Amino acid sequence: MSPPSLFFSDWSGRDNQKGTPVVVKMENQNYSLVQIDGPEVAVTLKSMDKAAKGKNAKQFTWVLLLRAHRAVGCVAWLASGFWGVLGAIKKRFAHSKACDESEKPGKRSLLYKFIKAFLALALIFLAFEMFAHWKGWQLQQPELHLPENMVNFHLPETEEIKGWLEKAYIFWLSVRVDYVAYPIQLLSNFCIILFLIQSVDRLILCLGCFWIKVRNLKPRIKADVSGSGGDLESAGTGSYHPMVLVQIPMCNEREVYEQSISTVCQLDWPKDRLLIQVLDDSDDEMIRNLISAEVDKWKEKGVNILYRHRLVRTGYKAGNLKSAMTCEYVKNYEFVAIFDADFQPNPDFLKQTVPHFRDNPELGLVQARWVFVNKEENLLTRLQNINLCFHFEVEQQVNGVFLNFFGFNGTAGVWRIKALEDSGGWLERTTVEDMDIAVRAHLQGWKFIYVDDVRALCELPESFETYRKQQHRWHSGPMQLFQLCLPAIMKSKISIWKKANLVFLFFLLRKLILPFYSFTLFCVILPLTMFIPEAELPTWVICYVPVTMSILNILPSPKSFPFVIPYLLFENTMSVTKFNAMVSGLFQLGSSYEWVVTKKAGRSSSEPDLLSIGDHPKAELSRRVSDGGLLDLGNKWKEPPELTRRVSDGGFLDLDKLKEDKAKESKPKKRNKIYKNELALALLLLTAAVRSLLSAQGIHFYFLLFQGITFLVVGLDLIGEQVS
């Protein structure tokens, strides 16, 4: 851009040029290189400088105005968003109150009372600290290292300190240093030690899984040369076809009963050596009629299937399985496969699991892996998938290869019936009957095998309410079982190493210590140290080690790596539910005996789900699709005419009648709930985050802020399925 003629018009018209030509480069971008001659250069440069300053001042003013306009717009956007969030919270609270009015009022938990009292004290101390900070009462405190530092330290009282509020603040500082900080620091150090022990255990499991992958250590089916002609690929499908009983326990499973029965009826096993039991505990007569009609339909097609309903429904799932095993015809069968109502095993499931029992009389259980049809349904299912992938691929696989023991998952497994009988059968004493029978079988000397390449499709809970109830049962039951099994473990004849593994690793470390330190360290001690700064919680405890452990957890599901931070925050949030359940089971409280059937959505298998279970050659030969046919990798459609999934006319009529009856009942719509424990902790953590600003603790502030927001999201039930 050429410079304005105002500055250089006189220079260009002069004939008498004196002095040396000078080339000046203006820093202002509005000017280019200019040749200047003559003795009046200094005067001209001064006038140019004044004009440039005037122009720059105007430009600077406009830039400030533009930025101010943008800032106002940003503030308005934030205010609008904040107002919208408040409106959503108000609606959610109104809906929650409407739901609570229809329910019976119950006693509030001790945990909620503790959190609420903790929150009230935190708010009082925050107000006191902010007032003291505003008044400039902050005094320099010595760092806390040893008890002597606190006992011998006293704040000097001078004549300059005036007013009862200031004296009260100084007194609080003295009490905080002398009596409060040290116990909190001891508890913090204790939890850090537990945290490190659990982290080392997690690291060893990951190294064990890595060693299994490198050495390709996995259970293999022994070749049946006589039955398969030496073909190792068909070794498991030779002449070995023992009598197998398949059980499908269910209770009011209206969404999934049809697909589960259909899938199990298509198992590739000789019909005369297979019996399917549908164990229906439904209390809804219409659902019982639908399930019975579905069983009759498959019975007409030649499938050996029976429908069984108990008149006395006690003991939940354990009572259902126990009752089914008392049938007279069960003694004719050698093995029993169990599938929950939402499970869809591959047709070759039995051919990949049952042959492991051949020539292995000490083997009592073969457990397969779960694969989820709805793992990408929402954020909640994605986070659950991370946990369960680590559980199966790392925990189950490492324990199966190196210890021949792990907890039975309750479904997608095949038991030797003799092992069940030797272990005392199914017992109704806890809500984790699967873990109970596994521990008792291990004490009797039976071995277990986990096969990671044999997989069964199933569902994950899509709503937080369902997931919360499931986790409560999964964490309260083990504490009940630990108290019941501890005397038997001590008296058993298994090796000392196996006893130590059961007591310290299986029960204490992974079932008791993990929820204890997670809740205590991140939900109690961390916010407490913001108000008691003498009790220090190192940065690596709240940042580096948790992030490292979260990354290790995500390794079995690498596609979930972008969710590493939400996963870490959500796991800390779930520690409230797990801690409450652990305490409930440990002290035999009433909630530890609650059993709520996990709600299913009836998701059918899709093509990506089928591809995810086809990681091994045998799975490529038979992949299910949603309508029950068979599809191989060569795009060849195989649909046995006698095993086509359909619904009878009577089933359709019953289903229509069921829908009409449900519509007439005019029940109130189910709404999302408010979780008071999580909401109270959200306010507590956000209060502690505000307090951390006064002490300029950066990483602590960000962790408390995001963790508080996560608690707020979960407390308002904004994660998972949105009911209304």
Wavefront OBJ file of the C-alpha trace (Angstrom):
o trace
v 0.000 0.000 0.000
v 1.448 3.380 -1.018
v 1.929 6.021 1.670
v -0.405 9.028 1.703
v 0.697 11.904 -0.521
v 0.273 14.303 2.391
v 3.646 13.327 3.826
v 5.782 13.062 0.686
v 4.311 15.588 -1.837
v 6.852 18.298 -0.969
v 9.797 15.889 -1.153
v 9.098 14.613 -4.657
v 8.913 18.169 -6.161
v 12.277 19.465 -4.952
v 15.085 19.907 -7.515
v 17.901 20.767 -5.138
v 18.659 17.587 -3.250
v 21.130 17.735 -0.408
v 22.428 15.017 1.825
v 22.721 11.290 1.451
v 19.759 9.181 0.300
v 18.335 7.055 3.137
v 16.055 4.030 2.936
v 13.647 3.852 5.896
v 11.570 0.748 6.711
v 8.434 1.655 8.659
v 7.321 -0.839 11.285
v 3.704 0.052 10.608
v 2.373 -2.376 8.007
v 0.466 0.424 6.259
v 3.727 1.778 4.870
v 6.237 0.327 2.431
v 9.914 1.010 1.728
v 10.458 4.703 0.920
v 13.507 6.607 -0.335
v 14.059 9.854 1.618
v 16.371 12.684 0.543
v 17.210 16.125 1.808
v 18.045 17.904 5.039
v 14.442 17.988 6.285
v 14.361 14.292 6.986
v 14.229 14.702 10.763
v 11.297 17.129 10.653
v 9.385 14.929 8.266
v 10.015 11.813 10.340
v 8.646 13.594 13.389
v 5.438 14.488 11.573
v 5.153 10.916 10.292
v 5.632 9.559 13.785
v 2.849 11.778 15.149
v 0.442 10.689 12.422
v 1.320 7.020 12.895
v 0.777 7.312 16.638
v -2.592 8.898 16.084
v -3.579 6.191 13.666
v -2.273 3.418 15.956
v -4.194 4.880 18.901
v -7.421 4.800 16.921
v -6.748 1.227 15.758
v -5.976 0.146 19.310
v -9.225 1.681 20.515
v -11.166 -0.196 17.858
v -9.412 -3.461 18.756
v -10.312 -2.949 22.408
v -13.914 -2.239 21.492
v -14.035 -5.347 19.289
v -12.589 -7.524 22.020
v -14.947 -6.032 24.565
v -17.850 -6.807 22.259
v -16.660 -10.384 21.911
v -16.205 -10.692 25.669
v -19.722 -9.406 26.278
v -21.049 -11.885 23.734
v -19.137 -14.724 25.411
v -20.428 -13.698 28.836
v -23.959 -13.539 27.456
v -23.524 -17.003 25.920
v -22.203 -18.408 29.207
v -25.014 -16.747 31.137
v -27.574 -18.173 28.721
v -26.050 -21.632 29.012
v -25.886 -21.379 32.792
v -29.500 -20.252 32.899
v -30.489 -23.163 30.674
v -28.652 -25.597 32.957
v -30.445 -24.123 35.970
v -33.758 -24.560 34.166
v -32.931 -28.180 33.364
v -31.928 -28.780 36.985
v -35.179 -27.198 38.180
v -37.229 -29.430 35.875
v -35.256 -32.495 36.919
v -35.856 -31.725 40.599
v -39.573 -31.181 39.934
v -39.798 -34.517 38.139
v -37.877 -36.197 40.916
v -40.279 -34.859 43.547
v -43.229 -36.099 41.504
v -41.657 -39.550 41.371
v -40.842 -39.568 45.081
v -44.426 -38.757 46.062
v -45.642 -42.017 44.532
v -43.032 -44.062 46.388
v -42.971 -45.071 49.989
v -40.820 -42.789 52.103
v -37.736 -44.570 53.339
v -34.958 -43.862 55.765
v -32.082 -41.823 54.459
v -28.768 -43.613 54.404
v -26.007 -42.814 56.864
v -23.716 -42.071 53.942
v -26.010 -39.300 52.717
v -26.191 -37.797 56.215
v -22.409 -37.886 56.492
v -21.921 -36.203 53.109
v -24.532 -33.556 53.909
v -22.888 -32.726 57.255
v -19.484 -32.641 55.562
v -20.879 -30.243 52.929
v -22.356 -27.922 55.565
v -19.030 -27.713 57.413
v -17.185 -27.129 54.137
v -19.451 -24.206 53.250
v -18.973 -22.673 56.707
v -15.200 -23.037 56.530
v -15.124 -21.684 52.984
v -17.003 -18.555 54.042
v -14.680 -18.158 57.061
v -11.532 -18.646 54.935
v -12.695 -16.177 52.285
v -13.499 -13.583 54.943
v -10.071 -14.120 56.536
v -8.410 -13.848 53.139
v -10.260 -10.592 52.448
v -9.212 -9.199 55.834
v -5.598 -10.264 55.294
v -5.393 -12.590 58.274
v -3.429 -15.239 56.410
v -0.313 -16.231 58.360
v 2.626 -18.206 57.092
v 2.405 -21.812 58.280
v 5.288 -24.287 58.486
v 5.093 -27.388 56.302
v 3.827 -30.508 58.011
v 6.390 -33.291 58.098
v 6.597 -34.734 61.605
v 4.295 -34.726 64.626
v 6.893 -32.687 66.579
v 6.443 -29.809 64.149
v 2.807 -29.594 65.097
v 3.048 -30.220 68.786
v 5.738 -27.590 69.336
v 4.188 -25.032 66.987
v 2.015 -22.296 68.475
v 0.812 -19.164 66.770
v 2.116 -16.084 68.607
v -0.540 -13.796 69.976
v 0.337 -10.143 69.595
v -1.373 -6.944 70.534
v -2.002 -6.264 66.855
v -4.617 -9.023 66.682
v -7.930 -7.491 67.525
v -11.549 -8.604 67.342
v -13.167 -11.875 68.359
v -13.454 -13.113 64.758
v -9.747 -12.723 64.211
v -9.006 -14.438 67.515
v -11.342 -17.270 66.565
v -9.559 -17.657 63.245
v -6.153 -17.762 64.931
v -7.488 -20.315 67.410
v -8.792 -22.454 64.522
v -5.377 -22.305 62.854
v -3.738 -23.502 66.048
v -6.208 -26.361 66.529
v -5.895 -27.292 62.861
v -2.129 -27.585 63.066
v -1.920 -29.247 66.499
v -4.773 -31.752 66.410
v -6.577 -32.042 63.050
v -3.898 -32.189 60.387
v -1.925 -35.157 61.693
v -4.791 -37.726 61.816
v -5.881 -36.654 58.347
v -2.328 -37.029 57.067
v -2.123 -40.520 58.594
v -5.383 -41.553 56.937
v -4.180 -40.038 53.677
v -0.889 -41.963 53.805
v -2.746 -45.182 54.597
v -5.040 -44.740 51.587
v -2.059 -43.875 49.373
v -0.377 -47.153 50.393
v -3.548 -49.084 49.515
v -3.738 -47.175 46.258
v -0.172 -48.120 45.346
v -0.717 -51.791 46.259
v -3.810 -51.935 44.059
v -1.933 -50.168 41.254
v 0.898 -52.711 41.462
v -1.664 -55.524 41.290
v -3.208 -53.906 38.208
v 0.216 -53.521 36.608
v 1.123 -57.179 37.269
v -2.156 -58.286 35.670
v -1.380 -56.219 32.572
v 2.126 -57.682 32.352
v 0.650 -61.173 32.690
v -1.781 -60.446 29.862
v 1.088 -59.140 27.724
v 3.051 -62.343 28.406
v 0.031 -64.426 27.384
v -0.236 -62.520 24.101
v 3.480 -62.814 23.354
v 3.716 -66.537 24.125
v 0.239 -67.287 22.752
v -0.732 -69.051 25.980
v -4.333 -70.158 25.818
v -6.356 -73.320 26.450
v -6.410 -75.641 23.469
v -8.729 -78.502 22.645
v -6.908 -81.810 22.407
v -7.132 -83.386 18.978
v -9.498 -86.340 18.694
v -7.600 -88.255 16.022
v -9.995 -91.212 15.969
v -13.057 -89.053 15.514
v -11.707 -86.399 13.161
v -9.228 -88.283 11.055
v -6.345 -86.225 12.408
v -7.881 -82.907 11.337
v -6.986 -80.453 14.079
v -9.526 -77.906 12.866
v -12.356 -80.360 13.499
v -10.784 -81.860 16.590
v -13.461 -80.445 18.842
v -16.317 -81.730 16.677
v -15.248 -85.364 16.515
v -17.099 -88.230 18.173
v -17.165 -86.471 21.549
v -20.799 -85.450 22.096
v -21.691 -85.904 25.775
v -25.133 -85.182 27.180
v -25.506 -81.419 27.691
v -28.224 -79.559 29.596
v -28.791 -75.901 28.670
v -30.540 -73.613 31.184
v -32.044 -70.188 30.486
v -33.103 -68.556 33.781
v -35.350 -65.532 33.295
v -37.771 -63.326 35.194
v -40.185 -60.975 33.417
v -37.860 -60.787 30.410
v -40.477 -59.565 27.931
v -37.943 -57.732 25.744
v -35.445 -60.562 25.224
v -37.162 -63.913 25.846
v -37.854 -64.577 22.166
v -34.359 -63.924 20.822
v -32.669 -65.809 23.675
v -34.791 -68.948 23.214
v -34.398 -68.744 19.439
v -30.609 -68.449 19.640
v -30.138 -71.304 22.105
v -32.425 -73.560 20.059
v -30.043 -73.132 17.117
v -27.007 -74.510 18.967
v -25.140 -76.989 16.796
v -25.299 -80.163 18.881
v -26.988 -83.533 18.356
v -30.664 -83.140 19.276
v -30.804 -86.418 21.162
v -27.910 -85.294 23.388
v -29.191 -81.819 24.199
v -31.973 -80.610 26.499
v -32.967 -76.967 26.917
v -34.634 -75.790 30.118
v -36.421 -72.444 30.098
v -36.569 -71.531 33.798
v -39.215 -68.818 33.996
v -39.661 -67.006 37.313
v -41.972 -64.335 35.891
v -44.763 -63.090 38.135
v -46.663 -61.598 35.174
v -49.134 -64.154 33.816
v -49.185 -62.641 30.339
v -45.387 -62.834 30.030
v -45.495 -66.451 31.217
v -48.011 -67.256 28.487
v -45.803 -65.635 25.854
v -42.703 -67.563 26.962
v -44.640 -70.822 27.154
v -45.985 -70.258 23.623
v -42.459 -69.629 22.349
v -41.252 -72.880 23.924
v -44.147 -74.804 22.375
v -43.299 -73.354 18.967
v -39.742 -74.691 19.093
v -40.894 -77.996 20.549
v -43.081 -78.484 17.459
v -39.964 -78.052 15.326
v -38.293 -81.006 17.008
v -36.149 -79.169 19.543
v -35.799 -80.916 22.901
v -36.952 -77.990 25.075
v -38.965 -77.736 28.311
v -40.750 -74.863 30.044
v -40.515 -74.743 33.838
v -42.163 -72.293 36.258
v -41.808 -72.408 40.041
v -44.824 -72.001 42.255
v -42.670 -70.939 45.208
v -40.277 -68.281 43.914
v -37.566 -68.003 46.597
v -33.847 -67.450 46.343
v -33.957 -65.425 43.114
v -31.685 -66.868 40.409
v -29.908 -69.285 42.766
v -33.239 -70.726 43.895
v -34.360 -71.050 40.283
v -31.231 -72.964 39.242
v -31.303 -75.096 42.383
v -34.897 -76.090 41.734
v -34.117 -77.013 38.116
v -31.212 -79.274 39.137
v -33.516 -81.384 41.325
v -35.386 -82.755 38.292
v -35.103 -86.507 37.884
v -33.872 -86.369 34.280
v -30.872 -84.158 35.146
v -28.904 -87.211 36.320
v -28.695 -88.348 32.682
v -26.638 -85.274 31.714
v -22.934 -84.673 32.276
v -22.627 -80.949 31.638
v -24.831 -77.872 32.040
v -24.501 -74.627 30.066
v -26.098 -71.489 31.531
v -27.214 -68.429 29.564
v -29.006 -65.399 30.963
v -32.042 -64.191 29.057
v -30.218 -61.520 27.040
v -27.369 -63.792 25.865
v -27.010 -64.920 22.266
v -24.298 -67.599 21.915
v -22.871 -68.682 18.575
v -24.288 -71.931 17.124
v -20.880 -73.578 17.639
v -20.632 -72.458 21.291
v -20.863 -75.985 22.714
v -18.397 -77.344 20.147
v -15.822 -74.797 21.302
v -16.298 -75.276 25.042
v -17.430 -78.829 25.882
v -14.409 -80.586 24.239
v -12.119 -78.918 26.789
v -13.543 -81.339 29.387
v -12.391 -84.384 27.427
v -9.446 -86.174 29.081
v -9.435 -83.496 31.795
v -11.355 -84.924 34.762
v -10.212 -82.126 37.118
v -11.821 -79.413 34.981
v -15.055 -78.098 36.475
v -15.850 -74.916 34.484
v -15.254 -73.433 31.041
v -16.083 -69.716 30.941
v -16.578 -67.762 27.700
v -16.253 -64.030 27.114
v -19.065 -61.495 26.851
v -19.425 -59.174 23.839
v -21.936 -56.346 23.937
v -24.395 -55.426 21.216
v -24.979 -51.923 22.612
v -21.495 -50.895 23.733
v -21.706 -47.701 21.625
v -25.283 -46.805 22.561
v -24.328 -43.920 24.872
v -21.509 -42.679 27.078
v -22.536 -44.946 29.960
v -22.304 -48.115 27.855
v -18.939 -47.028 26.440
v -17.515 -46.612 29.943
v -18.940 -49.965 31.055
v -17.353 -51.629 28.037
v -13.917 -50.379 29.152
v -14.313 -51.976 32.575
v -15.665 -55.293 31.337
v -13.103 -55.626 28.530
v -10.350 -55.294 31.130
v -12.156 -57.742 33.418
v -12.390 -60.464 30.769
v -9.243 -60.010 28.719
v -6.904 -59.221 31.619
v -8.286 -60.386 34.978
v -10.129 -63.521 33.840
v -7.509 -64.567 31.313
v -4.493 -64.074 33.599
v -6.148 -65.845 36.544
v -7.313 -68.653 34.276
v -3.873 -69.268 32.734
v -1.707 -68.912 35.844
v -4.078 -69.903 38.697
v -6.797 -72.063 37.093
v -9.309 -70.030 39.109
v -11.509 -66.973 38.643
v -15.010 -65.933 39.602
v -17.771 -67.508 37.545
v -19.671 -64.772 35.699
v -23.068 -66.405 36.156
v -23.686 -66.985 32.447
v -22.010 -68.007 29.163
v -20.258 -70.859 30.938
v -20.358 -74.666 30.966
v -20.186 -76.580 34.255
v -19.463 -80.224 34.909
v -22.529 -81.285 36.890
v -20.393 -83.448 39.156
v -18.403 -80.330 40.155
v -21.637 -78.556 41.102
v -22.774 -81.491 43.189
v -19.400 -81.898 44.966
v -19.419 -78.197 45.836
v -22.853 -78.316 47.454
v -24.913 -77.070 44.521
v -26.547 -73.661 44.195
v -27.082 -71.871 47.510
v -29.423 -68.975 48.236
v -27.326 -67.340 50.939
v -25.959 -64.398 48.881
v -26.884 -62.314 45.838
v -23.718 -63.488 44.011
v -24.534 -67.166 43.624
v -22.087 -67.431 40.699
v -19.104 -66.307 42.774
v -20.282 -68.497 45.657
v -20.295 -71.713 43.627
v -16.936 -70.798 42.034
v -15.210 -70.340 45.414
v -16.664 -73.556 46.824
v -15.661 -75.522 43.708
v -12.127 -74.100 43.931
v -11.898 -75.208 47.560
v -12.839 -78.719 46.420
v -9.912 -78.770 43.979
v -11.747 -78.201 40.689
v -9.952 -76.249 37.958
v -11.345 -73.561 35.670
v -10.601 -72.549 32.080
v -11.323 -69.183 30.505
v -11.551 -69.134 26.685
v -11.260 -65.588 25.385
v -11.894 -66.539 21.747
v -15.336 -67.997 22.524
v -17.793 -65.140 22.857
v -21.486 -64.606 23.499
v -23.456 -61.480 22.661
v -25.323 -59.717 25.458
v -26.501 -56.280 26.602
v -25.145 -53.565 28.868
v -27.433 -51.494 31.123
v -28.305 -48.316 29.244
v -29.668 -46.280 32.163
v -27.716 -45.171 35.209
v -30.430 -46.381 37.569
v -30.158 -49.936 36.228
v -26.360 -49.849 36.229
v -26.291 -48.477 39.777
v -28.493 -51.297 41.097
v -26.394 -53.869 39.274
v -23.161 -52.518 40.758
v -24.702 -52.417 44.233
v -25.489 -56.122 43.998
v -22.072 -56.955 42.516
v -20.234 -55.195 45.382
v -22.417 -56.042 48.382
v -22.655 -59.762 47.605
v -18.871 -60.444 47.712
v -18.654 -58.972 51.215
v -21.443 -61.282 52.384
v -19.709 -64.200 50.721
v -16.329 -63.316 52.230
v -17.675 -63.636 55.770
v -19.425 -66.899 54.940
v -16.471 -68.481 53.125
v -13.567 -67.308 55.313
v -13.789 -70.232 57.804
v -14.054 -72.721 54.930
v -11.045 -71.157 53.193
v -8.924 -71.397 56.342
v -9.911 -75.058 56.888
v -9.570 -76.162 53.261
v -6.754 -78.389 52.002
v -5.661 -76.113 49.157
v -2.158 -74.629 49.188
v -1.224 -71.567 51.234
v -0.630 -69.603 48.014
v -4.178 -70.322 46.822
v -5.584 -69.354 50.227
v -3.626 -66.078 50.119
v -4.874 -65.411 46.609
v -8.491 -65.948 47.673
v -8.322 -63.885 50.871
v -6.006 -61.008 50.005
v -6.323 -60.609 46.233
v -9.722 -61.970 45.238
v -11.730 -60.643 48.194
v -9.861 -57.986 50.181
v -7.868 -56.115 47.533
v -10.325 -56.194 44.610
v -13.645 -56.240 46.448
v -13.039 -54.296 49.690
v -9.911 -52.154 49.443
v -10.601 -50.791 45.953
v -13.976 -49.125 46.754
v -12.718 -48.069 50.209
v -9.675 -46.101 49.109
v -11.381 -44.736 45.962
v -14.156 -43.133 47.983
v -12.037 -42.135 50.981
v -9.107 -40.729 49.035
v -10.842 -38.834 46.236
v -14.192 -37.942 47.824
v -13.248 -37.297 51.462
v -9.522 -36.677 51.967
v -8.919 -34.612 48.830
v -11.595 -31.971 49.559
v -10.629 -32.085 53.237
v -7.003 -31.199 52.474
v -8.195 -28.016 50.777
v -9.471 -26.797 54.155
v -6.612 -28.418 56.083
v -3.634 -27.444 53.891
v -1.158 -28.812 56.457
v -2.307 -32.320 55.445
v -0.854 -32.556 51.974
v -2.015 -34.851 49.162
v 0.725 -35.093 46.488
v -0.016 -34.219 42.879
v 1.069 -37.620 41.574
v -1.622 -39.288 43.691
v -4.481 -37.370 42.107
v -3.067 -37.027 38.595
v -0.206 -39.142 37.286
v -0.859 -42.560 38.822
v -4.668 -42.519 38.223
v -4.190 -41.488 34.592
v -1.589 -44.234 34.106
v -3.902 -46.860 35.610
v -6.787 -45.629 33.450
v -4.647 -45.985 30.336
v -3.801 -49.565 31.350
v -7.510 -50.285 31.794
v -8.284 -48.977 28.310
v -5.586 -51.021 26.544
v -7.904 -54.052 25.985
v -10.362 -51.696 24.216
v -8.113 -49.267 22.283
v -11.053 -47.623 20.478
v -12.101 -46.191 23.856
v -8.846 -44.268 24.340
v -10.506 -40.833 23.755
v -12.629 -41.563 26.846
v -9.716 -42.018 29.253
v -10.435 -38.826 31.241
v -14.247 -39.346 31.413
v -13.550 -42.942 32.436
v -11.264 -41.847 35.288
v -13.767 -39.287 36.567
v -16.727 -41.661 36.223
v -14.964 -44.437 38.117
v -14.320 -42.044 41.004
v -18.003 -41.105 40.872
v -19.090 -44.744 41.012
v -16.940 -45.231 44.120
v -19.835 -43.776 46.154
v -22.189 -46.558 45.077
v -19.516 -49.240 45.431
v -18.417 -48.042 48.866
v -22.015 -47.922 50.090
v -22.623 -51.436 48.729
v -19.405 -52.746 50.276
v -20.361 -51.411 53.716
v -23.892 -52.768 53.290
v -22.609 -56.263 52.518
v -19.905 -56.186 55.171
v -22.331 -55.329 57.972
v -25.250 -57.374 56.579
v -27.552 -54.396 56.112
v -30.971 -54.771 54.517
v -29.974 -53.398 51.112
v -27.377 -56.149 50.716
v -30.157 -58.713 50.222
v -31.921 -56.773 47.467
v -32.066 -58.376 44.028
v -33.309 -56.302 41.108
v -33.404 -57.906 37.673
v -31.239 -55.880 35.289
v -33.486 -54.194 32.747
v -32.878 -55.144 29.114
v -33.738 -53.202 25.995
v -33.939 -56.201 23.655
v -31.117 -55.125 21.339
v -30.638 -57.566 18.486
v -27.249 -58.415 17.057
v -26.010 -56.312 14.169
v -23.312 -56.873 11.572
v -20.552 -54.974 13.450
v -21.330 -57.023 16.556
v -21.031 -60.231 14.593
v -17.710 -59.164 13.125
v -16.437 -58.362 16.626
v -16.969 -61.947 17.788
v -15.396 -63.460 14.700
v -11.753 -63.076 15.660
v -11.061 -66.783 15.447
v -11.391 -69.126 12.432
v -14.298 -71.169 13.749
v -16.453 -68.119 14.304
v -16.169 -67.308 10.610
v -18.137 -70.414 9.713
v -21.377 -69.406 11.406
v -22.363 -65.832 12.248
v -25.837 -64.964 13.347
v -27.866 -62.085 12.027
v -30.780 -60.376 13.696
v -33.444 -62.577 12.083
v -31.838 -65.794 13.252
v -30.274 -67.021 10.009
v -26.633 -67.999 9.500
v -24.168 -66.006 7.435
v -20.590 -67.058 6.656
v -17.716 -64.887 5.507
v -18.144 -66.034 1.938
v -21.553 -64.300 1.854
v -23.318 -67.660 1.625
v -26.724 -67.661 3.245
v -27.487 -70.754 5.297
v -30.915 -70.905 6.840
v -32.107 -74.296 8.091
v -35.773 -74.520 7.196
v -36.686 -76.263 10.432
v -34.953 -73.656 12.622
v -36.224 -70.379 11.201
v -37.065 -67.878 13.870
v -40.648 -66.734 13.797
v -43.526 -65.944 16.117
v -46.662 -67.988 16.035
v -50.036 -66.411 15.386
v -50.992 -67.102 18.966
v -47.866 -65.308 20.081
v -48.814 -62.242 18.062
v -52.309 -62.269 19.543
v -50.927 -62.578 23.055
v -48.481 -59.777 22.383
v -51.260 -57.485 21.133
v -53.346 -58.327 24.154
v -50.390 -57.626 26.409
v -49.912 -54.182 24.855
v -53.616 -53.389 25.262
v -53.592 -54.447 28.905
v -50.488 -52.378 29.609
v -52.043 -49.330 27.974
v -55.200 -49.659 30.092
v -53.293 -49.657 33.348
v -52.450 -45.940 32.880
v -49.357 -46.045 35.058
v -47.372 -42.813 35.485
v -44.446 -42.391 33.130
v -41.069 -43.383 34.435
v -38.746 -40.423 34.800
v -35.082 -39.891 35.461
v -34.199 -39.717 39.131
v -32.156 -37.444 41.335
v -29.295 -39.098 43.230
v -28.747 -37.118 46.415
v -25.434 -38.690 47.409
v -23.833 -37.709 44.110
v -25.375 -34.228 44.157
v -24.186 -33.535 47.705
v -20.678 -34.679 46.789
v -20.766 -32.498 43.665
v -21.427 -29.419 45.795
v -18.746 -30.500 48.269
v -16.082 -30.936 45.573
v -16.988 -27.652 43.885
v -16.768 -25.912 47.268
v -13.322 -27.437 47.797
v -12.344 -26.288 44.284
v -13.213 -22.705 45.226
v -11.150 -23.064 48.420
v -8.161 -24.358 46.411
v -8.065 -21.061 44.516
v -7.085 -19.278 47.734
v -4.006 -21.484 48.090
v -3.232 -21.407 44.326
v -3.148 -25.202 43.934
v -3.558 -25.570 40.187
v -3.847 -29.313 39.569
v -5.989 -29.774 42.664
v -8.387 -27.077 41.477
v -8.841 -28.592 38.017
v -9.302 -32.101 39.377
v -11.872 -30.965 41.946
v -13.673 -28.855 39.361
v -14.039 -31.586 36.741
v -14.746 -34.256 39.339
v -17.453 -32.051 40.852
v -18.994 -31.488 37.426
v -18.968 -35.255 36.817
v -20.750 -35.845 40.124
v -23.272 -33.170 39.140
v -23.952 -34.824 35.763
v -24.392 -38.240 37.371
v -26.442 -36.877 40.265
v -28.899 -35.292 37.832
v -29.015 -38.566 35.847
v -27.742 -36.889 32.694
v -25.593 -39.880 31.745
v -26.963 -42.907 29.947
v -30.504 -43.425 28.722
v -32.785 -40.406 29.091
v -36.191 -41.751 30.064
v -38.213 -38.558 29.676
l 1 2 3 4 5 6 7 8 9 10 11 12 13 14 15 16 17 18 19 20 21 22 23 24 25 26 27 28 29 30 31 32 33 34 35 36 37 38 39 40 41 42 43 44 45 46 47 48 49 50 51 52 53 54 55 56 57 58 59 60 61 62 63 64 65 66 67 68 69 70 71 72 73 74 75 76 77 78 79 80 81 82 83 84 85 86 87 88 89 90 91 92 93 94 95 96 97 98 99 100 101 102 103 104 105 106 107 108 109 110 111 112 113 114 115 116 117 118 119 120 121 122 123 124 125 126 127 128 129 130 131 132 133 134 135 136 137 138 139 140 141 142 143 144 145 146 147 148 149 150 151 152 153 154 155 156 157 158 159 160 161 162 163 164 165 166 167 168 169 170 171 172 173 174 175 176 177 178 179 180 181 182 183 184 185 186 187 188 189 190 191 192 193 194 195 196 197 198 199 200 201 202 203 204 205 206 207 208 209 210 211 212 213 214 215 216 217 218 219 220 221 222 223 224 225 226 227 228 229 230 231 232 233 234 235 236 237 238 239 240 241 242 243 244 245 246 247 248 249 250 251 252 253 254 255 256 257 258 259 260 261 262 263 264 265 266 267 268 269 270 271 272 273 274 275 276 277 278 279 280 281 282 283 284 285 286 287 288 289 290 291 292 293 294 295 296 297 298 299 300 301 302 303 304 305 306 307 308 309 310 311 312 313 314 315 316 317 318 319 320 321 322 323 324 325 326 327 328 329 330 331 332 333 334 335 336 337 338 339 340 341 342 343 344 345 346 347 348 349 350 351 352 353 354 355 356 357 358 359 360 361 362 363 364 365 366 367 368 369 370 371 372 373 374 375 376 377 378 379 380 381 382 383 384 385 386 387 388 389 390 391 392 393 394 395 396 397 398 399 400 401 402 403 404 405 406 407 408 409 410 411 412 413 414 415 416 417 418 419 420 421 422 423 424 425 426 427 428 429 430 431 432 433 434 435 436 437 438 439 440 441 442 443 444 445 446 447 448 449 450 451 452 453 454 455 456 457 458 459 460 461 462 463 464 465 466 467 468 469 470 471 472 473 474 475 476 477 478 479 480 481 482 483 484 485 486 487 488 489 490 491 492 493 494 495 496 497 498 499 500 501 502 503 504 505 506 507 508 509 510 511 512 513 514 515 516 517 518 519 520 521 522 523 524 525 526 527 528 529 530 531 532 533 534 535 536 537 538 539 540 541 542 543 544 545 546 547 548 549 550 551 552 553 554 555 556 557 558 559 560 561 562 563 564 565 566 567 568 569 570 571 572 573 574 575 576 577 578 579 580 581 582 583 584 585 586 587 588 589 590 591 592 593 594 595 596 597 598 599 600 601 602 603 604 605 606 607 608 609 610 611 612 613 614 615 616 617 618 619 620 621 622 623 624 625 626 627 628 629 630 631 632 633 634 635 636 637 638 639 640 641 642 643 644 645 646 647 648 649 650 651 652 653 654 655 656 657 658 659 660 661 662 663 664 665 666 667 668 669 670 671 672 673 674 675 676 677 678 679 680 681 682 683 684 685 686 687 688 689 690 691 692 693 694 695 696 697 698 699 700 701 702 703 704 705 706 707 708 709 710 711 712 713 714 715 716 717 718 719 720 721 722 723 724
